[in-house]
Amino acid sequence: MSARHNSLTWKRYKAALEGNIDRAENRGFRLQHGPMTTYNQEKLGLSAYYDKRHVLPDGIHTVHIEYAAG
């Protein structure tokens, strides 16, 4: 992997926490019906989404998902 693909910076991290969408590109090779082809796939890079806990309205504190649902 080149250094270009591994460029996590404080600026990108902070922007993602503030709600900005960070995009990344996945490139690779694939065998598809015989010949080998290359592909480029855009995906979500960094995200402030936290699926393990519920973030409270203050944006700092969290509670367990089960607690938030009840």
mmCIF file as Biopython writes it, N, C-alpha, C and O atoms, coordinates in Angstrom:
data_model
#
loop_
_atom_site.group_PDB
_atom_site.id
_atom_site.type_symbol
_atom_site.label_atom_id
_atom_site.label_alt_id
_atom_site.label_comp_id
_atom_site.label_asym_id
_atom_site.label_entity_id
_atom_site.label_seq_id
_atom_site.pdbx_PDB_ins_code
_atom_site.Cartn_x
_atom_site.Cartn_y
_atom_site.Cartn_z
_atom_site.occupancy
_atom_site.B_iso_or_equiv
_atom_site.auth_seq_id
_atom_site.auth_asym_id
_atom_site.pdbx_PDB_model_num
ATOM 1   N N  . MET A ? 1  ? 0.857   -1.177  0.000   1.0 0.0 1  A 1 
ATOM 2   C CA . MET A ? 1  ? 0.000   0.000   0.000   1.0 0.0 1  A 1 
ATOM 3   C C  . MET A ? 1  ? 0.895   1.228   0.000   1.0 0.0 1  A 1 
ATOM 4   O O  . MET A ? 1  ? 1.862   1.302   0.758   1.0 0.0 1  A 1 
ATOM 5   N N  . SER A ? 2  ? 0.573   2.180   -0.843  1.0 0.0 2  A 1 
ATOM 6   C CA . SER A ? 2  ? 1.398   3.382   -0.919  1.0 0.0 2  A 1 
ATOM 7   C C  . SER A ? 2  ? 1.041   4.356   0.197   1.0 0.0 2  A 1 
ATOM 8   O O  . SER A ? 2  ? -0.028  4.274   0.801   1.0 0.0 2  A 1 
ATOM 9   N N  . ALA A ? 3  ? 1.948   5.265   0.451   1.0 0.0 3  A 1 
ATOM 10  C CA . ALA A ? 3  ? 1.722   6.265   1.500   1.0 0.0 3  A 1 
ATOM 11  C C  . ALA A ? 3  ? 0.554   7.172   1.139   1.0 0.0 3  A 1 
ATOM 12  O O  . ALA A ? 3  ? -0.100  7.721   2.025   1.0 0.0 3  A 1 
ATOM 13  N N  . ARG A ? 4  ? 0.286   7.333   -0.144  1.0 0.0 4  A 1 
ATOM 14  C CA . ARG A ? 4  ? -0.813  8.183   -0.592  1.0 0.0 4  A 1 
ATOM 15  C C  . ARG A ? 4  ? -2.153  7.647   -0.092  1.0 0.0 4  A 1 
ATOM 16  O O  . ARG A ? 4  ? -3.049  8.430   0.222   1.0 0.0 4  A 1 
ATOM 17  N N  . HIS A ? 5  ? -2.300  6.342   -0.016  1.0 0.0 5  A 1 
ATOM 18  C CA . HIS A ? 5  ? -3.548  5.723   0.428   1.0 0.0 5  A 1 
ATOM 19  C C  . HIS A ? 5  ? -3.669  5.709   1.946   1.0 0.0 5  A 1 
ATOM 20  O O  . HIS A ? 5  ? -4.741  5.431   2.484   1.0 0.0 5  A 1 
ATOM 21  N N  . ASN A ? 6  ? -2.593  6.002   2.623   1.0 0.0 6  A 1 
ATOM 22  C CA . ASN A ? 6  ? -2.564  5.887   4.071   1.0 0.0 6  A 1 
ATOM 23  C C  . ASN A ? 6  ? -2.340  7.261   4.697   1.0 0.0 6  A 1 
ATOM 24  O O  . ASN A ? 6  ? -1.481  7.418   5.565   1.0 0.0 6  A 1 
ATOM 25  N N  . SER A ? 7  ? -3.116  8.261   4.254   1.0 0.0 7  A 1 
ATOM 26  C CA . SER A ? 7  ? -2.846  9.639   4.662   1.0 0.0 7  A 1 
ATOM 27  C C  . SER A ? 7  ? -3.893  10.156  5.638   1.0 0.0 7  A 1 
ATOM 28  O O  . SER A ? 7  ? -4.563  11.151  5.362   1.0 0.0 7  A 1 
ATOM 29  N N  . LEU A ? 8  ? -4.036  9.497   6.763   1.0 0.0 8  A 1 
ATOM 30  C CA . LEU A ? 8  ? -4.941  9.971   7.799   1.0 0.0 8  A 1 
ATOM 31  C C  . LEU A ? 8  ? -4.296  11.159  8.491   1.0 0.0 8  A 1 
ATOM 32  O O  . LEU A ? 8  ? -3.208  11.052  9.056   1.0 0.0 8  A 1 
ATOM 33  N N  . THR A ? 9  ? -4.976  12.281  8.438   1.0 0.0 9  A 1 
ATOM 34  C CA . THR A ? 9  ? -4.451  13.484  9.069   1.0 0.0 9  A 1 
ATOM 35  C C  . THR A ? 9  ? -5.439  13.969  10.129  1.0 0.0 9  A 1 
ATOM 36  O O  . THR A ? 9  ? -6.609  13.586  10.127  1.0 0.0 9  A 1 
ATOM 37  N N  . TRP A ? 10 ? -4.953  14.809  11.023  1.0 0.0 10 A 1 
ATOM 38  C CA . TRP A ? 10 ? -5.813  15.376  12.054  1.0 0.0 10 A 1 
ATOM 39  C C  . TRP A ? 10 ? -6.927  16.200  11.400  1.0 0.0 10 A 1 
ATOM 40  O O  . TRP A ? 10 ? -8.061  16.195  11.879  1.0 0.0 10 A 1 
ATOM 41  N N  . LYS A ? 11 ? -6.614  16.904  10.314  1.0 0.0 11 A 1 
ATOM 42  C CA . LYS A ? 11 ? -7.604  17.732  9.626   1.0 0.0 11 A 1 
ATOM 43  C C  . LYS A ? 11 ? -8.757  16.872  9.084   1.0 0.0 11 A 1 
ATOM 44  O O  . LYS A ? 11 ? -9.924  17.228  9.247   1.0 0.0 11 A 1 
ATOM 45  N N  . ARG A ? 12 ? -8.431  15.739  8.439   1.0 0.0 12 A 1 
ATOM 46  C CA . ARG A ? 12 ? -9.476  14.834  7.923   1.0 0.0 12 A 1 
ATOM 47  C C  . ARG A ? 12 ? -10.294 14.234  9.059   1.0 0.0 12 A 1 
ATOM 48  O O  . ARG A ? 12 ? -11.516 14.124  8.957   1.0 0.0 12 A 1 
ATOM 49  N N  . TYR A ? 13 ? -9.627  13.848  10.138  1.0 0.0 13 A 1 
ATOM 50  C CA . TYR A ? 13 ? -10.306 13.241  11.287  1.0 0.0 13 A 1 
ATOM 51  C C  . TYR A ? 13 ? -11.262 14.234  11.935  1.0 0.0 13 A 1 
ATOM 52  O O  . TYR A ? 13 ? -12.407 13.893  12.233  1.0 0.0 13 A 1 
ATOM 53  N N  . LYS A ? 14 ? -10.799 15.452  12.153  1.0 0.0 14 A 1 
ATOM 54  C CA . LYS A ? 14 ? -11.622 16.488  12.774  1.0 0.0 14 A 1 
ATOM 55  C C  . LYS A ? 14 ? -12.815 16.833  11.881  1.0 0.0 14 A 1 
ATOM 56  O O  . LYS A ? 14 ? -13.927 17.011  12.378  1.0 0.0 14 A 1 
ATOM 57  N N  . ALA A ? 15 ? -12.594 16.927  10.580  1.0 0.0 15 A 1 
ATOM 58  C CA . ALA A ? 15 ? -13.685 17.233  9.652   1.0 0.0 15 A 1 
ATOM 59  C C  . ALA A ? 15 ? -14.748 16.137  9.694   1.0 0.0 15 A 1 
ATOM 60  O O  . ALA A ? 15 ? -15.939 16.442  9.651   1.0 0.0 15 A 1 
ATOM 61  N N  . ALA A ? 16 ? -14.344 14.876  9.777   1.0 0.0 16 A 1 
ATOM 62  C CA . ALA A ? 16 ? -15.307 13.770  9.859   1.0 0.0 16 A 1 
ATOM 63  C C  . ALA A ? 16 ? -16.106 13.844  11.155  1.0 0.0 16 A 1 
ATOM 64  O O  . ALA A ? 16 ? -17.310 13.588  11.151  1.0 0.0 16 A 1 
ATOM 65  N N  . LEU A ? 17 ? -15.459 14.189  12.255  1.0 0.0 17 A 1 
ATOM 66  C CA . LEU A ? 17 ? -16.164 14.324  13.524  1.0 0.0 17 A 1 
ATOM 67  C C  . LEU A ? 17 ? -17.179 15.463  13.488  1.0 0.0 17 A 1 
ATOM 68  O O  . LEU A ? 17 ? -18.193 15.418  14.184  1.0 0.0 17 A 1 
ATOM 69  N N  . GLU A ? 18 ? -16.905 16.474  12.683  1.0 0.0 18 A 1 
ATOM 70  C CA . GLU A ? 18 ? -17.813 17.618  12.562  1.0 0.0 18 A 1 
ATOM 71  C C  . GLU A ? 18 ? -18.929 17.375  11.561  1.0 0.0 18 A 1 
ATOM 72  O O  . GLU A ? 18 ? -19.737 18.268  11.307  1.0 0.0 18 A 1 
ATOM 73  N N  . GLY A ? 19 ? -18.985 16.164  10.981  1.0 0.0 19 A 1 
ATOM 74  C CA . GLY A ? 19 ? -20.087 15.807  10.097  1.0 0.0 19 A 1 
ATOM 75  C C  . GLY A ? 19 ? -19.793 15.854  8.611   1.0 0.0 19 A 1 
ATOM 76  O O  . GLY A ? 19 ? -20.677 15.551  7.809   1.0 0.0 19 A 1 
ATOM 77  N N  . ASN A ? 20 ? -18.575 16.225  8.211   1.0 0.0 20 A 1 
ATOM 78  C CA . ASN A ? 20 ? -18.236 16.241  6.789   1.0 0.0 20 A 1 
ATOM 79  C C  . ASN A ? 20 ? -18.080 14.813  6.272   1.0 0.0 20 A 1 
ATOM 80  O O  . ASN A ? 20 ? -17.658 13.919  7.006   1.0 0.0 20 A 1 
ATOM 81  N N  . ILE A ? 21 ? -18.419 14.612  5.022   1.0 0.0 21 A 1 
ATOM 82  C CA . ILE A ? 21 ? -18.315 13.284  4.400   1.0 0.0 21 A 1 
ATOM 83  C C  . ILE A ? 21 ? -16.904 13.118  3.845   1.0 0.0 21 A 1 
ATOM 84  O O  . ILE A ? 21 ? -16.427 13.952  3.075   1.0 0.0 21 A 1 
ATOM 85  N N  . ASP A ? 22 ? -16.251 12.047  4.237   1.0 0.0 22 A 1 
ATOM 86  C CA . ASP A ? 22 ? -14.903 11.730  3.772   1.0 0.0 22 A 1 
ATOM 87  C C  . ASP A ? 22 ? -15.014 10.540  2.831   1.0 0.0 22 A 1 
ATOM 88  O O  . ASP A ? 22 ? -15.551 9.500   3.212   1.0 0.0 22 A 1 
ATOM 89  N N  . ARG A ? 23 ? -14.519 10.676  1.623   1.0 0.0 23 A 1 
ATOM 90  C CA . ARG A ? 23 ? -14.583 9.610   0.622   1.0 0.0 23 A 1 
ATOM 91  C C  . ARG A ? 23 ? -13.219 8.943   0.465   1.0 0.0 23 A 1 
ATOM 92  O O  . ARG A ? 23 ? -12.178 9.578   0.632   1.0 0.0 23 A 1 
ATOM 93  N N  . ALA A ? 24 ? -13.245 7.668   0.144   1.0 0.0 24 A 1 
ATOM 94  C CA . ALA A ? 24 ? -12.022 6.910   -0.125  1.0 0.0 24 A 1 
ATOM 95  C C  . ALA A ? 24 ? -12.255 6.094   -1.392  1.0 0.0 24 A 1 
ATOM 96  O O  . ALA A ? 24 ? -13.396 5.855   -1.786  1.0 0.0 24 A 1 
ATOM 97  N N  . GLU A ? 25 ? -11.185 5.679   -2.014  1.0 0.0 25 A 1 
ATOM 98  C CA . GLU A ? 25 ? -11.295 4.883   -3.230  1.0 0.0 25 A 1 
ATOM 99  C C  . GLU A ? 25 ? -10.599 3.546   -3.021  1.0 0.0 25 A 1 
ATOM 100 O O  . GLU A ? 25 ? -9.460  3.489   -2.559  1.0 0.0 25 A 1 
ATOM 101 N N  . ASN A ? 26 ? -11.295 2.484   -3.364  1.0 0.0 26 A 1 
ATOM 102 C CA . ASN A ? 26 ? -10.763 1.135   -3.274  1.0 0.0 26 A 1 
ATOM 103 C C  . ASN A ? 26 ? -10.444 0.688   -4.698  1.0 0.0 26 A 1 
ATOM 104 O O  . ASN A ? 26 ? -11.330 0.675   -5.552  1.0 0.0 26 A 1 
ATOM 105 N N  . ARG A ? 27 ? -9.200  0.325   -4.962  1.0 0.0 27 A 1 
ATOM 106 C CA . ARG A ? 27 ? -8.780  -0.130  -6.291  1.0 0.0 27 A 1 
ATOM 107 C C  . ARG A ? 27 ? -8.279  -1.558  -6.190  1.0 0.0 27 A 1 
ATOM 108 O O  . ARG A ? 27 ? -7.675  -1.948  -5.191  1.0 0.0 27 A 1 
ATOM 109 N N  . GLY A ? 28 ? -8.535  -2.335  -7.235  1.0 0.0 28 A 1 
ATOM 110 C CA . GLY A ? 28 ? -8.050  -3.705  -7.198  1.0 0.0 28 A 1 
ATOM 111 C C  . GLY A ? 28 ? -8.221  -4.426  -8.518  1.0 0.0 28 A 1 
ATOM 112 O O  . GLY A ? 28 ? -8.596  -3.836  -9.531  1.0 0.0 28 A 1 
ATOM 113 N N  . PHE A ? 29 ? -7.937  -5.717  -8.479  1.0 0.0 29 A 1 
ATOM 114 C CA . PHE A ? 29 ? -8.065  -6.597  -9.632  1.0 0.0 29 A 1 
ATOM 115 C C  . PHE A ? 29 ? -9.127  -7.625  -9.339  1.0 0.0 29 A 1 
ATOM 116 O O  . PHE A ? 29 ? -9.320  -8.013  -8.186  1.0 0.0 29 A 1 
ATOM 117 N N  . ARG A ? 30 ? -9.823  -8.075  -10.376 1.0 0.0 30 A 1 
ATOM 118 C CA . ARG A ? 30 ? -10.879 -9.057  -10.195 1.0 0.0 30 A 1 
ATOM 119 C C  . ARG A ? 30 ? -10.944 -9.950  -11.439 1.0 0.0 30 A 1 
ATOM 120 O O  . ARG A ? 30 ? -10.856 -9.476  -12.571 1.0 0.0 30 A 1 
ATOM 121 N N  . LEU A ? 31 ? -11.099 -11.240 -11.196 1.0 0.0 31 A 1 
ATOM 122 C CA . LEU A ? 31 ? -11.374 -12.169 -12.293 1.0 0.0 31 A 1 
ATOM 123 C C  . LEU A ? 31 ? -12.871 -12.214 -12.485 1.0 0.0 31 A 1 
ATOM 124 O O  . LEU A ? 31 ? -13.617 -12.563 -11.570 1.0 0.0 31 A 1 
ATOM 125 N N  . GLN A ? 32 ? -13.311 -11.855 -13.690 1.0 0.0 32 A 1 
ATOM 126 C CA . GLN A ? 32 ? -14.744 -11.801 -13.935 1.0 0.0 32 A 1 
ATOM 127 C C  . GLN A ? 32 ? -15.030 -12.442 -15.291 1.0 0.0 32 A 1 
ATOM 128 O O  . GLN A ? 32 ? -14.732 -11.870 -16.339 1.0 0.0 32 A 1 
ATOM 129 N N  . HIS A ? 33 ? -15.607 -13.624 -15.250 1.0 0.0 33 A 1 
ATOM 130 C CA . HIS A ? 33 ? -15.951 -14.381 -16.468 1.0 0.0 33 A 1 
ATOM 131 C C  . HIS A ? 33 ? -14.726 -14.616 -17.354 1.0 0.0 33 A 1 
ATOM 132 O O  . HIS A ? 33 ? -14.811 -14.483 -18.575 1.0 0.0 33 A 1 
ATOM 133 N N  . GLY A ? 34 ? -13.607 -14.957 -16.758 1.0 0.0 34 A 1 
ATOM 134 C CA . GLY A ? 34 ? -12.411 -15.291 -17.518 1.0 0.0 34 A 1 
ATOM 135 C C  . GLY A ? 34 ? -11.315 -14.251 -17.429 1.0 0.0 34 A 1 
ATOM 136 O O  . GLY A ? 34 ? -10.315 -14.485 -16.750 1.0 0.0 34 A 1 
ATOM 137 N N  . PRO A ? 35 ? -11.461 -13.093 -18.097 1.0 0.0 35 A 1 
ATOM 138 C CA . PRO A ? 35 ? -10.352 -12.137 -18.087 1.0 0.0 35 A 1 
ATOM 139 C C  . PRO A ? 35 ? -10.238 -11.384 -16.761 1.0 0.0 35 A 1 
ATOM 140 O O  . PRO A ? 35 ? -11.216 -11.207 -16.034 1.0 0.0 35 A 1 
ATOM 141 N N  . MET A ? 36 ? -9.019  -10.951 -16.475 1.0 0.0 36 A 1 
ATOM 142 C CA . MET A ? 36 ? -8.795  -10.157 -15.271 1.0 0.0 36 A 1 
ATOM 143 C C  . MET A ? 36 ? -9.073  -8.701  -15.604 1.0 0.0 36 A 1 
ATOM 144 O O  . MET A ? 36 ? -8.622  -8.192  -16.630 1.0 0.0 36 A 1 
ATOM 145 N N  . THR A ? 37 ? -9.817  -8.036  -14.734 1.0 0.0 37 A 1 
ATOM 146 C CA . THR A ? 37 ? -10.136 -6.621  -14.923 1.0 0.0 37 A 1 
ATOM 147 C C  . THR A ? 37 ? -9.743  -5.842  -13.680 1.0 0.0 37 A 1 
ATOM 148 O O  . THR A ? 37 ? -9.579  -6.412  -12.601 1.0 0.0 37 A 1 
ATOM 149 N N  . THR A ? 38 ? -9.597  -4.552  -13.840 1.0 0.0 38 A 1 
ATOM 150 C CA . THR A ? 38 ? -9.339  -3.685  -12.695 1.0 0.0 38 A 1 
ATOM 151 C C  . THR A ? 38 ? -10.640 -2.997  -12.320 1.0 0.0 38 A 1 
ATOM 152 O O  . THR A ? 38 ? -11.546 -2.871  -13.144 1.0 0.0 38 A 1 
ATOM 153 N N  . TYR A ? 39 ? -10.726 -2.555  -11.078 1.0 0.0 39 A 1 
ATOM 154 C CA . TYR A ? 39 ? -11.917 -1.831  -10.656 1.0 0.0 39 A 1 
ATOM 155 C C  . TYR A ? 39 ? -11.537 -0.704  -9.705  1.0 0.0 39 A 1 
ATOM 156 O O  . TYR A ? 39 ? -10.531 -0.775  -8.999  1.0 0.0 39 A 1 
ATOM 157 N N  . ASN A ? 40 ? -12.358 0.325   -9.704  1.0 0.0 40 A 1 
ATOM 158 C CA . ASN A ? 40 ? -12.269 1.441   -8.758  1.0 0.0 40 A 1 
ATOM 159 C C  . ASN A ? 40 ? -13.628 1.525   -8.087  1.0 0.0 40 A 1 
ATOM 160 O O  . ASN A ? 40 ? -14.656 1.563   -8.762  1.0 0.0 40 A 1 
ATOM 161 N N  . GLN A ? 41 ? -13.636 1.555   -6.771  1.0 0.0 41 A 1 
ATOM 162 C CA . GLN A ? 41 ? -14.879 1.613   -6.024  1.0 0.0 41 A 1 
ATOM 163 C C  . GLN A ? 41 ? -14.784 2.730   -4.998  1.0 0.0 41 A 1 
ATOM 164 O O  . GLN A ? 41 ? -13.898 2.722   -4.144  1.0 0.0 41 A 1 
ATOM 165 N N  . GLU A ? 42 ? -15.705 3.698   -5.081  1.0 0.0 42 A 1 
ATOM 166 C CA . GLU A ? 42 ? -15.723 4.780   -4.098  1.0 0.0 42 A 1 
ATOM 167 C C  . GLU A ? 42 ? -16.501 4.307   -2.886  1.0 0.0 42 A 1 
ATOM 168 O O  . GLU A ? 42 ? -17.537 3.654   -3.012  1.0 0.0 42 A 1 
ATOM 169 N N  . LYS A ? 43 ? -15.992 4.643   -1.712  1.0 0.0 43 A 1 
ATOM 170 C CA . LYS A ? 43 ? -16.656 4.237   -0.481  1.0 0.0 43 A 1 
ATOM 171 C C  . LYS A ? 43 ? -16.511 5.336   0.563   1.0 0.0 43 A 1 
ATOM 172 O O  . LYS A ? 43 ? -15.745 6.283   0.388   1.0 0.0 43 A 1 
ATOM 173 N N  . LEU A ? 44 ? -17.251 5.193   1.635   1.0 0.0 44 A 1 
ATOM 174 C CA . LEU A ? 44 ? -17.156 6.141   2.735   1.0 0.0 44 A 1 
ATOM 175 C C  . LEU A ? 44 ? -15.845 5.901   3.454   1.0 0.0 44 A 1 
ATOM 176 O O  . LEU A ? 44 ? -15.524 4.769   3.814   1.0 0.0 44 A 1 
ATOM 177 N N  . GLY A ? 45 ? -15.083 6.969   3.665   1.0 0.0 45 A 1 
ATOM 178 C CA . GLY A ? 45 ? -13.811 6.855   4.370   1.0 0.0 45 A 1 
ATOM 179 C C  . GLY A ? 45 ? -14.035 6.969   5.870   1.0 0.0 45 A 1 
ATOM 180 O O  . GLY A ? 45 ? -14.531 6.037   6.504   1.0 0.0 45 A 1 
ATOM 181 N N  . LEU A ? 46 ? -13.675 8.094   6.425   1.0 0.0 46 A 1 
ATOM 182 C CA . LEU A ? 46 ? -13.876 8.327   7.857   1.0 0.0 46 A 1 
ATOM 183 C C  . LEU A ? 46 ? -15.317 8.732   8.119   1.0 0.0 46 A 1 
ATOM 184 O O  . LEU A ? 46 ? -15.960 9.362   7.280   1.0 0.0 46 A 1 
ATOM 185 N N  . SER A ? 47 ? -15.810 8.369   9.279   1.0 0.0 47 A 1 
ATOM 186 C CA . SER A ? 47 ? -17.174 8.715   9.643   1.0 0.0 47 A 1 
ATOM 187 C C  . SER A ? 47 ? -17.272 8.893   11.148  1.0 0.0 47 A 1 
ATOM 188 O O  . SER A ? 47 ? -16.563 8.238   11.912  1.0 0.0 47 A 1 
ATOM 189 N N  . ALA A ? 48 ? -18.156 9.786   11.563  1.0 0.0 48 A 1 
ATOM 190 C CA . ALA A ? 48 ? -18.395 9.983   12.989  1.0 0.0 48 A 1 
ATOM 191 C C  . ALA A ? 48 ? -19.485 9.036   13.487  1.0 0.0 48 A 1 
ATOM 192 O O  . ALA A ? 48 ? -19.839 9.071   14.666  1.0 0.0 48 A 1 
ATOM 193 N N  . TYR A ? 49 ? -20.022 8.189   12.605  1.0 0.0 49 A 1 
ATOM 194 C CA . TYR A ? 49 ? -21.067 7.249   12.988  1.0 0.0 49 A 1 
ATOM 195 C C  . TYR A ? 49 ? -20.505 6.231   13.977  1.0 0.0 49 A 1 
ATOM 196 O O  . TYR A ? 49 ? -19.448 5.647   13.736  1.0 0.0 49 A 1 
ATOM 197 N N  . TYR A ? 50 ? -21.200 6.020   15.075  1.0 0.0 50 A 1 
ATOM 198 C CA . TYR A ? 50 ? -20.747 5.113   16.127  1.0 0.0 50 A 1 
ATOM 199 C C  . TYR A ? 50 ? -21.858 4.110   16.378  1.0 0.0 50 A 1 
ATOM 200 O O  . TYR A ? 50 ? -22.857 4.449   17.012  1.0 0.0 50 A 1 
ATOM 201 N N  . ASP A ? 51 ? -21.707 2.880   15.894  1.0 0.0 51 A 1 
ATOM 202 C CA . ASP A ? 51 ? -22.793 1.901   15.966  1.0 0.0 51 A 1 
ATOM 203 C C  . ASP A ? 51 ? -22.824 1.090   17.254  1.0 0.0 51 A 1 
ATOM 204 O O  . ASP A ? 51 ? -23.720 0.263   17.424  1.0 0.0 51 A 1 
ATOM 205 N N  . LYS A ? 52 ? -21.892 1.294   18.153  1.0 0.0 52 A 1 
ATOM 206 C CA . LYS A ? 52 ? -21.858 0.519   19.394  1.0 0.0 52 A 1 
ATOM 207 C C  . LYS A ? 52 ? -22.587 1.203   20.543  1.0 0.0 52 A 1 
ATOM 208 O O  . LYS A ? 52 ? -23.040 0.537   21.474  1.0 0.0 52 A 1 
ATOM 209 N N  . ARG A ? 53 ? -22.702 2.523   20.485  1.0 0.0 53 A 1 
ATOM 210 C CA . ARG A ? 53 ? -23.341 3.282   21.557  1.0 0.0 53 A 1 
ATOM 211 C C  . ARG A ? 53 ? -24.163 4.412   20.946  1.0 0.0 53 A 1 
ATOM 212 O O  . ARG A ? 53 ? -23.973 4.766   19.782  1.0 0.0 53 A 1 
ATOM 213 N N  . HIS A ? 54 ? -25.067 4.971   21.723  1.0 0.0 54 A 1 
ATOM 214 C CA . HIS A ? 54 ? -25.880 6.103   21.299  1.0 0.0 54 A 1 
ATOM 215 C C  . HIS A ? 54 ? -25.221 7.374   21.826  1.0 0.0 54 A 1 
ATOM 216 O O  . HIS A ? 54 ? -24.975 7.494   23.026  1.0 0.0 54 A 1 
ATOM 217 N N  . VAL A ? 55 ? -24.934 8.322   20.936  1.0 0.0 55 A 1 
ATOM 218 C CA . VAL A ? 55 ? -24.306 9.577   21.341  1.0 0.0 55 A 1 
ATOM 219 C C  . VAL A ? 55 ? -25.410 10.532  21.786  1.0 0.0 55 A 1 
ATOM 220 O O  . VAL A ? 55 ? -26.385 10.743  21.064  1.0 0.0 55 A 1 
ATOM 221 N N  . LEU A ? 56 ? -25.253 11.105  22.972  1.0 0.0 56 A 1 
ATOM 222 C CA . LEU A ? 56 ? -26.240 12.026  23.525  1.0 0.0 56 A 1 
ATOM 223 C C  . LEU A ? 56 ? -26.172 13.382  22.818  1.0 0.0 56 A 1 
ATOM 224 O O  . LEU A ? 56 ? -25.188 13.683  22.144  1.0 0.0 56 A 1 
ATOM 225 N N  . PRO A ? 57 ? -27.217 14.196  22.972  1.0 0.0 57 A 1 
ATOM 226 C CA . PRO A ? 57 ? -27.276 15.481  22.253  1.0 0.0 57 A 1 
ATOM 227 C C  . PRO A ? 57 ? -26.083 16.413  22.478  1.0 0.0 57 A 1 
ATOM 228 O O  . PRO A ? 57 ? -25.821 17.278  21.642  1.0 0.0 57 A 1 
ATOM 229 N N  . ASP A ? 58 ? -25.357 16.257  23.586  1.0 0.0 58 A 1 
ATOM 230 C CA . ASP A ? 58 ? -24.198 17.133  23.803  1.0 0.0 58 A 1 
ATOM 231 C C  . ASP A ? 58 ? -23.027 16.783  22.881  1.0 0.0 58 A 1 
ATOM 232 O O  . ASP A ? 58 ? -22.044 17.521  22.814  1.0 0.0 58 A 1 
ATOM 233 N N  . GLY A ? 59 ? -23.136 15.642  22.163  1.0 0.0 59 A 1 
ATOM 234 C CA . GLY A ? 59 ? -22.097 15.237  21.222  1.0 0.0 59 A 1 
ATOM 235 C C  . GLY A ? 59 ? -20.865 14.649  21.864  1.0 0.0 59 A 1 
ATOM 236 O O  . GLY A ? 59 ? -19.902 14.337  21.163  1.0 0.0 59 A 1 
ATOM 237 N N  . ILE A ? 60 ? -20.860 14.487  23.175  1.0 0.0 60 A 1 
ATOM 238 C CA . ILE A ? 60 ? -19.686 13.979  23.897  1.0 0.0 60 A 1 
ATOM 239 C C  . ILE A ? 60 ? -20.003 12.679  24.618  1.0 0.0 60 A 1 
ATOM 240 O O  . ILE A ? 60 ? -19.296 11.686  24.450  1.0 0.0 60 A 1 
ATOM 241 N N  . HIS A ? 61 ? -21.050 12.680  25.410  1.0 0.0 61 A 1 
ATOM 242 C CA . HIS A ? 61 ? -21.393 11.522  26.234  1.0 0.0 61 A 1 
ATOM 243 C C  . HIS A ? 61 ? -22.185 10.487  25.448  1.0 0.0 61 A 1 
ATOM 244 O O  . HIS A ? 61 ? -22.891 10.819  24.496  1.0 0.0 61 A 1 
ATOM 245 N N  . THR A ? 62 ? -22.056 9.215   25.864  1.0 0.0 62 A 1 
ATOM 246 C CA . THR A ? 62 ? -22.743 8.117   25.198  1.0 0.0 62 A 1 
ATOM 247 C C  . THR A ? 62 ? -23.403 7.208   26.218  1.0 0.0 62 A 1 
ATOM 248 O O  . THR A ? 62 ? -23.040 7.211   27.394  1.0 0.0 62 A 1 
ATOM 249 N N  . VAL A ? 63 ? -24.380 6.425   25.756  1.0 0.0 63 A 1 
ATOM 250 C CA . VAL A ? 63 ? -25.009 5.394   26.577  1.0 0.0 63 A 1 
ATOM 251 C C  . VAL A ? 63 ? -25.113 4.134   25.726  1.0 0.0 63 A 1 
ATOM 252 O O  . VAL A ? 63 ? -25.037 4.197   24.499  1.0 0.0 63 A 1 
ATOM 253 N N  . HIS A ? 64 ? -25.288 2.992   26.381  1.0 0.0 64 A 1 
ATOM 254 C CA . HIS A ? 64 ? -25.469 1.729   25.666  1.0 0.0 64 A 1 
ATOM 255 C C  . HIS A ? 64 ? -26.696 1.812   24.778  1.0 0.0 64 A 1 
ATOM 256 O O  . HIS A ? 64 ? -27.679 2.461   25.134  1.0 0.0 64 A 1 
ATOM 257 N N  . ILE A ? 65 ? -26.646 1.167   23.636  1.0 0.0 65 A 1 
ATOM 258 C CA . ILE A ? 65 ? -27.786 1.166   22.711  1.0 0.0 65 A 1 
ATOM 259 C C  . ILE A ? 65 ? -29.039 0.648   23.402  1.0 0.0 65 A 1 
ATOM 260 O O  . ILE A ? 65 ? -30.116 1.219   23.225  1.0 0.0 65 A 1 
ATOM 261 N N  . GLU A ? 66 ? -28.922 -0.424  24.187  1.0 0.0 66 A 1 
ATOM 262 C CA . GLU A ? 66 ? -30.080 -1.006  24.863  1.0 0.0 66 A 1 
ATOM 263 C C  . GLU A ? 66 ? -30.710 0.000   25.821  1.0 0.0 66 A 1 
ATOM 264 O O  . GLU A ? 66 ? -31.933 0.045   25.957  1.0 0.0 66 A 1 
ATOM 265 N N  . TYR A ? 67 ? -29.884 0.804   26.485  1.0 0.0 67 A 1 
ATOM 266 C CA . TYR A ? 67 ? -30.379 1.810   27.420  1.0 0.0 67 A 1 
ATOM 267 C C  . TYR A ? 67 ? -31.110 2.928   26.667  1.0 0.0 67 A 1 
ATOM 268 O O  . TYR A ? 67 ? -32.138 3.427   27.126  1.0 0.0 67 A 1 
ATOM 269 N N  . ALA A ? 68 ? -30.571 3.313   25.511  1.0 0.0 68 A 1 
ATOM 270 C CA . ALA A ? 68 ? -31.156 4.398   24.734  1.0 0.0 68 A 1 
ATOM 271 C C  . ALA A ? 68 ? -32.523 4.005   24.161  1.0 0.0 68 A 1 
ATOM 272 O O  . ALA A ? 68 ? -33.403 4.853   24.013  1.0 0.0 68 A 1 
ATOM 273 N N  . ALA A ? 69 ? -32.698 2.721   23.840  1.0 0.0 69 A 1 
ATOM 274 C CA . ALA A ? 69 ? -33.943 2.266   23.226  1.0 0.0 69 A 1 
ATOM 275 C C  . ALA A ? 69 ? -35.069 2.199   24.256  1.0 0.0 69 A 1 
ATOM 276 O O  . ALA A ? 69 ? -36.237 2.312   23.885  1.0 0.0 69 A 1 
ATOM 277 N N  . GLY A ? 70 ? -34.756 2.022   25.516  1.0 0.0 70 A 1 
ATOM 278 C CA . GLY A ? 70 ? -35.790 1.829   26.538  1.0 0.0 70 A 1 
ATOM 279 C C  . GLY A ? 70 ? -36.078 3.053   27.223  1.0 0.0 70 A 1 
ATOM 280 O O  . GLY A ? 70 ? -36.925 3.076   28.116  1.0 0.0 70 A 1 
#
